[in-house]
């Protein structure tokens, strides 16, 4: 597969395909490259957090999720990934509050993920 290294959308798609195939290290490489090129690219940190959750690295998942929320607060997915982090850390009250926030954001920005 030849891929233009600057085509961030295709690299994100490739990373998601690796994730779906449970090739987590390859997904991390692609996502990290996208992040290096444009850290604020929508959902790159969200996808990284998902991968880190899948391999059990909650500390890295937390860092990625917090960065996604910081850079893209208008995306409900930015809030929802924090729901998962709080849940995994047994922080249920924070998980509920963040879930409510994700719903609120979705209502304000219905066409954003």
Secondary structure as GFF3:
##gff-version 3
##sequence-region A 1 113
A	DSSP	alpha_helix	8	20	.	.	.	ID=ss1
A	DSSP	alpha_helix	24	37	.	.	.	ID=ss2
A	DSSP	alpha_helix	44	54	.	.	.	ID=ss3
A	DSSP	alpha_helix	58	71	.	.	.	ID=ss4
A	DSSP	alpha_helix	76	88	.	.	.	ID=ss5
A	DSSP	alpha_helix	92	108	.	.	.	ID=ss6
###
